[in-house]
Amino acid sequence: MSRSPDPELRQWWRQLLESFDPQRQTVKSFCSHNDVSVASFYKWRKCFAEAESPRLVAVELRESEPVNEQDRRRSDGSDTV
């Protein structure tokens, strides 16, 4: 079981990653300039991306009654378009 990282450490990495501009430098040069490893850069970037990605939620689909008269006629086969 892994423990949650220190909130201050998470904040430090978040700010560091937000300062990265791929238009201005490579990951390798950015990491070298900030004294962090490339592996840590990618690990933390993945960590934040997973935390911010939308979660899938199971839904149950059920039959429903037609909303209006036109839909009701279509559902029984009459007045099809």
Secondary structure, 3 states (H helix, E strand, C coil): CCCCCCHHHHHHHHHHHHCCCCCCCCHHHHHHHCCCCHHHHHHHHHHHHHHHCCCCCCCCCCCCCCCCHHHHHHHCCCCCC
